[in-house]
């Protein structure tokens, strides 16, 4: 309802000519006020002269307060607004001015309050100028519910057909992540302009629908609407997110064809797109054409260099930037500190920390987190902990940075303790700890932590499952492996290349080649790691032909082989007895594929020849190696000597091993076993004496079994298990039934100088038999 004048109100007289002149004078002075104090003085002057109740003066005064944009100026504007409301000269323009001011300053709640006060208390109806300001306020504070209600009011008033109001609705929904609702508004518009298209393109890009953003850009061009620089920034940024260089070039070509202005923002977007797509030469070309660079461009270059691992380029760019007179800001320092962390450059890192401290940038959480990470990577744990302790606002990212540093430092105990002390953890925290446990071979602990994560209602992602799949594979827990795969499917976790490869490897290690290859076949894309995992499945099965077929298919797919593929391939040939094919593959590594054989590949060839009984050729091959054979290669050769019962070549290997002094005891144990099998107990004693003198101890063999989702490990002769009595009874039952069907223990495998009864007892308590016995008493009939 309109404001009415009460009969008791004083009669308003038209201003005199002099008052009109004074009013006009103050009207012109108001926009020129730069501070709140100047406005206050002018307002006082207006009140003294009786000009403070002129509607135009009040509107100008409130607009000037809003223009200053400080907390105090807004409060002053509100006080003037309340006084003006009491004298009943407040207008819709005044309300719109306040809503616009609050919205532009991000004070969305205050803007909504003014709107509600305007329609409920003052009785004003909003107009087409009110809603764009109000929707902007809602978008700033993500007030989706309030914005939807405002949309309803707009529809009832018939203002949804207004171009500017409709554009504001699209922008609002896009900012709130509801681009589908913005699209509905867009589709119903009878008239669209460049802002309409740009708002929706920006919305798609903002919710990671970059393909849709670029597609809409081309629709816009086809519709004959010329994009503006803001449109181009949105479209180019979408190409950067897709990392699609060809698409980015196509968008850039349209920009040139349409004659769009190449301003600083567009240049920066192009620079970012080329660098994210890995086309450094094109990025440098733009920079060379541009000549002068601003701070934003320097920051774009540096942040992209960090992401591409070009840490040295970051410091070079920083040096150029400082020489050009630009002062680093917090974004610059974030990239610089990250580069120092990558390079392990403590000197520049300390200088950067000092600059951050002097310029008050340490209050920015990301900077402090980066400093913690830098000190940890440079081996300065005390400095990192000091920064951590001094932080007043420790976010979950801060805690994660410290934990990740401790994990890299190898201090799992402290990392676990701090993880337990975290006031709040997120998925990154759990993934960091699970990944660290897998790296530290704490496989059972990693799975236990994953179970705890589930108990707390935290859903894993692909990174989580890569770690868990790796842990499961190393444990050989087949039932758990199947459960993990089911969990991934039920929770719609994306099986990307990395997770798919981990699952293939997991099933392969668990002795399930069928499921391993099923996962491989279902993968949309295969990189060299995925192909390697599949070839390794064939190797474990001894299926050399299948491995070679996969390798040939990989080459047809134009995937370049690497070191690891050839390890898997040569292993498959070795297990499958494909000697000639193995020789050919080894020869082709460098000659055809440009991959230089490493010591591990030479070891595969020794194993291949040794398994085939070509011991003389294997020894000659070892002598021709460009590097000294290590203990693994000698171990492989000696294992072949044992298999083919060639004591003389084993003795030759023994003479060579004495010069190597390998750290692992496996080679010496194999030698001892060969001599024992041949009854050469003097040589056995000599080898074992050498092991004792060097402090080597043989690790007892172990076997594990999965029962009801838990892994149980047994060592030979182990009597410490809680169910040892029942295990012993089951072993007696097994031996009794075996003897009834004619089984006689093969004591030749017990390579000790003891009597037959003792040998039979040792065979009875072998780790594998203990595991089988435990499995039988806990699974049969259940």
JOJO-V806055 format. One record per residue. N is the residue number from 1. PHI is phi in whole degrees, -180 to 180 (999 if undefined). Layout:
[[N PHI] [N PHI]]
This chain:
[[1 999] [2 -75] [3 -73] [4 -112] [5 -100] [6 -70] [7 -59] [8 -79] [9 -69] [10 -63] [11 -71] [12 -89] [13 -100] [14 -63] [15 -65] [16 -71] [17 -59] [18 -66] [19 -62] [20 -61] [21 -64] [22 -62] [23 -61] [24 -62] [25 -63] [26 -68] [27 -57] [28 -75] [29 -78] [30 -57] [31 -66] [32 -84] [33 -72] [34 -100] [35 -126] [36 -67] [37 -61] [38 -62] [39 -65] [40 -61] [41 -63] [42 -67] [43 -64] [44 -61] [45 -62] [46 -64] [47 -65] [48 -62] [49 -92] [50 73] [51 -106] [52 -75] [53 -104] [54 -75] [55 -51] [56 -65] [57 -65] [58 -63] [59 -59] [60 -66] [61 -65] [62 -64] [63 -62] [64 -67] [65 -62] [66 -62] [67 -63] [68 -65] [69 75] [70 -97] [71 -59] [72 -67] [73 -68] [74 -67] [75 -61] [76 -64] [77 -62] [78 -64] [79 -63] [80 -63] [81 -60] [82 -64] [83 -64] [84 -66] [85 -65] [86 -66] [87 -87] [88 64] [89 -110] [90 -68] [91 -121] [92 -61] [93 -59] [94 -62] [95 -63] [96 -63] [97 -62] [98 -66] [99 -61] [100 -61] [101 -63] [102 -63] [103 -63] [104 -65] [105 -93] [106 79] [107 -92] [108 -64] [109 -62] [110 -65] [111 -64] [112 -65] [113 -61] [114 -61] [115 -61] [116 -64] [117 -63] [118 -64] [119 -89] [120 -86] [121 -88] [122 -89] [123 78] [124 -83] [125 -91] [126 -67] [127 -123] [128 -68] [129 -85] [130 -67] [131 -68] [132 -58] [133 -65] [134 -67] [135 -66] [136 -62] [137 -62] [138 -64] [139 -67] [140 -67] [141 -109] [142 55] [143 -85] [144 -65] [145 -60] [146 -64] [147 -64] [148 -64] [149 -64] [150 -63] [151 -58] [152 -62] [153 -64] [154 -59] [155 -64] [156 -63] [157 -83] [158 75] [159 -90] [160 -68] [161 -85] [162 -72] [163 -59] [164 -70] [165 -66] [166 -62] [167 -61] [168 -65] [169 -65] [170 -60] [171 -62] [172 -60] [173 -65] [174 -64] [175 -66] [176 -87] [177 78] [178 -108] [179 -66] [180 -65] [181 -71] [182 -63] [183 -66] [184 -64] [185 -63] [186 -60] [187 -65] [188 -88] [189 -71] [190 -80] [191 -131] [192 -131] [193 -125] [194 -60] [195 -67] [196 -58] [197 -64] [198 -63] [199 -61] [200 -73] [201 -59] [202 -63] [203 -63] [204 -61] [205 -64] [206 -70] [207 -106] [208 59] [209 -113] [210 -64] [211 -61] [212 -66] [213 -62] [214 -68] [215 -60] [216 -67] [217 -60] [218 -68] [219 -61] [220 -62] [221 -64] [222 -65] [223 -77] [224 83] [225 -94] [226 -79] [227 -69] [228 -105] [229 -56] [230 -65] [231 -59] [232 -64] [233 -61] [234 -63] [235 -67] [236 -67] [237 -64] [238 -65] [239 -63] [240 -64] [241 -65] [242 -76] [243 55] [244 -106] [245 -65] [246 -63] [247 -65] [248 -62] [249 -65] [250 -66] [251 -63] [252 -63] [253 -64] [254 -62] [255 -61] [256 -66] [257 -64] [258 -86] [259 71] [260 -72] [261 -62] [262 -95] [263 -91] [264 -61] [265 -64] [266 -67] [267 -60] [268 -65] [269 -65] [270 -63] [271 -59] [272 -64] [273 -63] [274 -62] [275 -71] [276 -66] [277 -85] [278 82] [279 -95] [280 -68] [281 -65] [282 -66] [283 -63] [284 -65] [285 -61] [286 -64] [287 -65] [288 -65] [289 -67] [290 -72] [291 81] [292 -76] [293 -117] [294 -100] [295 -63] [296 -62] [297 -66] [298 -59] [299 -64] [300 -63] [301 -60] [302 -67] [303 -65] [304 -70] [305 -63] [306 -62] [307 -65] [308 -92] [309 75] [310 -96] [311 -63] [312 -61] [313 -66] [314 -62] [315 -70] [316 -64] [317 -64] [318 -60] [319 -63] [320 -63] [321 -61] [322 -67] [323 -64] [324 -80] [325 93] [326 -87] [327 -93] [328 -60] [329 -109] [330 -66] [331 -68] [332 -59] [333 -69] [334 -62] [335 -67] [336 -63] [337 -66] [338 -63] [339 -65] [340 -61] [341 -65] [342 -65] [343 -84] [344 69] [345 -88] [346 -69] [347 -62] [348 -68] [349 -61] [350 -64] [351 -62] [352 -66] [353 -61] [354 -64] [355 -62] [356 -60] [357 -66] [358 -64] [359 -100] [360 66] [361 -92] [362 -69] [363 -71] [364 -79] [365 -55] [366 -60] [367 -65] [368 -62] [369 -62] [370 -66] [371 -66] [372 -59] [373 -61] [374 -62] [375 -63] [376 -65] [377 -70] [378 -91] [379 78] [380 -110] [381 -64] [382 -61] [383 -65] [384 -64] [385 -66] [386 -65] [387 -62] [388 -59] [389 -64] [390 -82] [391 -75] [392 -80] [393 -119] [394 -85] [395 -88] [396 -62] [397 -66] [398 -62] [399 -61] [400 -62] [401 -62] [402 -67] [403 -63] [404 -60] [405 -65] [406 -65] [407 -63] [408 -63] [409 -78] [410 84] [411 -94] [412 -67] [413 -61] [414 -69] [415 -61] [416 -65] [417 -65] [418 -67] [419 -59] [420 -70] [421 -90] [422 -59] [423 -67] [424 -152] [425 -124] [426 -127] [427 -61] [428 -62] [429 -59] [430 -64] [431 -63] [432 -61] [433 -70] [434 -63] [435 -61] [436 -65] [437 -64] [438 -64] [439 -62] [440 -89] [441 61] [442 -94] [443 -68] [444 -65] [445 -65] [446 -63] [447 -69] [448 -62] [449 -66] [450 -64] [451 -64] [452 -63] [453 -60] [454 -66] [455 -59] [456 -87] [457 78] [458 -96] [459 -85] [460 -74] [461 -121] [462 -64] [463 -65] [464 -56] [465 -72] [466 -62] [467 -63] [468 -67] [469 -63] [470 -64] [471 -61] [472 -63] [473 -62] [474 -66] [475 -80] [476 69] [477 -86] [478 -68] [479 -61] [480 -64] [481 -61] [482 -66] [483 -65] [484 -61] [485 -65] [486 -65] [487 -60] [488 -62] [489 -67] [490 -66] [491 -95] [492 52] [493 -79] [494 -64] [495 -90] [496 -82] [497 -61] [498 -65] [499 -68] [500 -58] [501 -63] [502 -63] [503 -69] [504 -60] [505 -64] [506 -61] [507 -64] [508 -64] [509 -66] [510 -87] [511 74] [512 -125] [513 -64] [514 -62] [515 -68] [516 -60] [517 -74] [518 -66] [519 -62] [520 -60] [521 -67] [522 -84] [523 -70] [524 -71] [525 -129] [526 -129] [527 -100] [528 -63] [529 -67] [530 -64] [531 -62] [532 -61] [533 -62] [534 -66] [535 -65] [536 -66] [537 -60] [538 -64] [539 -63] [540 -61] [541 -78] [542 77] [543 -92] [544 -65] [545 -62] [546 -61] [547 -65] [548 -66] [549 -61] [550 -64] [551 -62] [552 -65] [553 -65] [554 -60] [555 -65] [556 -63] [557 -78] [558 61] [559 -94] [560 -74] [561 -73] [562 -128] [563 -57] [564 -69] [565 -61] [566 -71] [567 -62] [568 -63] [569 -67] [570 -67] [571 -63] [572 -62] [573 -63] [574 -64] [575 -69] [576 -94] [577 74] [578 -90] [579 -70] [580 -61] [581 -64] [582 -63] [583 -60] [584 -65] [585 -64] [586 -62] [587 -65] [588 -74] [589 -52] [590 -88] [591 -66] [592 -107] [593 -101] [594 69] [595 -108] [596 -73] [597 -63] [598 -103] [599 -60] [600 -67] [601 -72] [602 -62] [603 -62] [604 -62] [605 -68] [606 -62] [607 -64] [608 -60] [609 -69] [610 -65] [611 -60] [612 -79] [613 85] [614 -88] [615 -70] [616 -63] [617 -65] [618 -64] [619 -67] [620 -63] [621 -62] [622 -65] [623 -68] [624 -89] [625 -64] [626 -75] [627 -136] [628 -68] [629 -61] [630 -95] [631 -65] [632 -66] [633 -67] [634 -63] [635 -62] [636 -64] [637 -66] [638 -67] [639 -61] [640 -67] [641 -62] [642 -66] [643 -62] [644 -98] [645 53] [646 -105] [647 -72] [648 -65] [649 -70] [650 -65] [651 -64] [652 -63] [653 -65] [654 -59] [655 -65] [656 -73] [657 -67] [658 -61] [659 -85] [660 -85] [661 50] [662 -66] [663 -78] [664 -89] [665 -92] [666 -55] [667 -64] [668 -66] [669 -64] [670 -62] [671 -60] [672 -60] [673 -67] [674 -63] [675 -65] [676 -66] [677 -63] [678 -88] [679 75] [680 -91] [681 -72] [682 -66] [683 -67] [684 -60] [685 -63] [686 -62] [687 -63] [688 -69] [689 -66] [690 -60] [691 -62] [692 -67] [693 -64] [694 -87] [695 79] [696 -81] [697 -131] [698 -75] [699 -81] [700 -62] [701 -65] [702 -135] [703 -137] [704 -127] [705 -142] [706 -98] [707 -131] [708 54] [709 82] [710 -114] [711 -97] [712 -118] [713 -112] [714 -130] [715 -112] [716 -59] [717 77] [718 -66] [719 -128] [720 -94] [721 -66] [722 -63] [723 -107] [724 -59] [725 -62] [726 -64] [727 -63] [728 -61] [729 -63] [730 -67] [731 -63] [732 -62] [733 -64] [734 -62] [735 -65] [736 -64] [737 -68] [738 -66] [739 -67] [740 -66] [741 -99] [742 95] [743 -74] [744 -123] [745 -58] [746 -91] [747 -78] [748 -68] [749 -81] [750 -90] [751 -93] [752 -131] [753 -86] [754 -134] [755 -76] [756 -64] [757 -62] [758 -65] [759 -62] [760 -64] [761 -65] [762 -63] [763 -63] [764 -64] [765 -100] [766 -62] [767 -58] [768 -65] [769 -68] [770 -61] [771 -65] [772 -64] [773 -63] [774 -63] [775 -62] [776 -67] [777 -74] [778 -110] [779 -127] [780 -64] [781 78] [782 -113]]
